[in-house]
Amino acid sequence: MRRDRINNPATSVKGKRHGTPANDEEGYLEFCPVCGQTFDKRNLAEVLHHHLPHHEPLPAEQ
């Protein structure tokens, strides 16, 4: 089950989106030269994982 990133049940913080949704999702994706996986730059966990010098690709979401 994928949770919305802006709702955090651990802290009870509910976020709101500001502005209009992005039309171009491709602008948020980046290719990792280490593992060859494309990741979402808006997800801090993915960014930090791909910042590690020697890492494996993240498992695919289902």
C-alpha positions in Angstrom: 0.0 0.0 0.0 1.5 3.3 -1.0 0.8 6.2 1.3 0.6 9.8 0.1 3.9 11.5 0.9 2.3 14.6 2.3 0.4 12.8 5.1 2.6 11.6 7.9 0.8 9.3 10.4 3.8 9.3 12.7 3.6 13.0 13.4 -0.1 13.6 12.5 1.1 16.3 10.1 -1.3 16.7 7.1 0.2 18.6 4.2 -1.5 20.4 1.4 -0.4 20.8 -2.2 0.3 24.3 -3.4 -0.2 25.5 -6.9 -1.2 23.5 -9.9 0.0 19.9 -10.4 3.1 19.5 -12.6 2.4 18.8 -16.2 5.8 17.4 -16.9 6.7 14.5 -14.5 9.9 13.9 -16.4 11.4 17.1 -14.8 11.4 15.3 -11.5 13.2 12.2 -12.6 16.9 11.7 -12.5 19.2 8.9 -13.8 21.6 7.4 -11.2 25.0 6.8 -12.8 26.0 4.4 -10.1 23.1 1.8 -10.3 21.4 2.8 -13.5 18.0 3.4 -11.9 15.8 6.4 -12.5 14.5 8.0 -9.3 12.1 10.7 -8.2 14.0 13.8 -7.0 10.9 14.9 -4.9 11.4 11.8 -2.6 14.1 12.5 -0.1 14.5 8.8 0.8 15.3 8.0 -2.8 17.6 11.0 -3.2 19.6 10.0 -0.1 19.8 6.4 -1.1 21.2 7.3 -4.6 23.7 9.7 -3.0 25.5 6.8 -1.4 28.7 5.9 -3.2 28.1 2.1 -3.5 24.5 1.1 -3.6 22.1 -1.2 -5.3 18.9 -0.2 -7.1 15.8 0.2 -4.9 13.2 -2.5 -5.3 10.4 -1.6 -7.7 7.1 -0.4 -6.3 4.1 -2.6 -7.0 
